[in-house]
Amino acid sequence: NMRKLLALLGATALLLTSCSSSSVGKVDAQTWISQAQSSQAQIIDVRTADEFNSGHIAGAINIDVEGGSFTDQISALDKDKTYALYCHSGRRSAIAASDMSKAGFKNIIDLNGGIGELLQAGAQLG
């Protein structure tokens, strides 16, 4: 009986884990653009300030995921809103998406690729 209970708990934990991680979706550029627009997402450029200043997507705010204050900066954001993340190649936005998910953010759109793909797909610079 105890074995059945443990198996059930394990399966439940697995379901809960998969549900919570499904809120972070790696999507292609075209999907990222349409989802960001339809959900009125706040766009976050997680690159460095220098990279951001050299050109960023229209409407984006800059929160450098490797800048040391990322956790503090995201803690000021509304966890119920939708956030669309991008970087140069997709590596840093994946880190940011994971950190935000762990911090309780539910709706994260993570670009599979980088700003170059967004521009090719028709996103505008800000």
Steps between C-alpha positions, in 0.01 A plus 500: 500500500781738591672413172186600305482829691866577424449415133196728489690782670789456258265515200327807643833675554596418142173646371541814708858542381405464135209743540709771660779473244254518211454870577850557363482436130798518264345623177619604156519867403166517317318333791684723751386814316136391472480375860668814634252717309188299582580481872627860515817360656768716655806441284822447692842515335727303734824604328752749636425873505756554220330238281158649582617852414641385166150393392199333661146394419239778521343522846766288669642569843853391585565268793846343462469137613873480573525846655476400866172676582270293276321336795442837669375658180253224414367498857352844428298363204139380508510118501155478338601684183649338191867556418667443164875443536778516245878534483769456234482122445244354744740384772455793738123525446471130593686572826277802565182301424608226739582750776170682450304175504668399828411844639130437431444659160234303314495639146836516328562495127864409434643551151674200350777695330593864531427855399618431143220248450247748637611769257487254207146406609392864486547632855586869514792663677411749773 
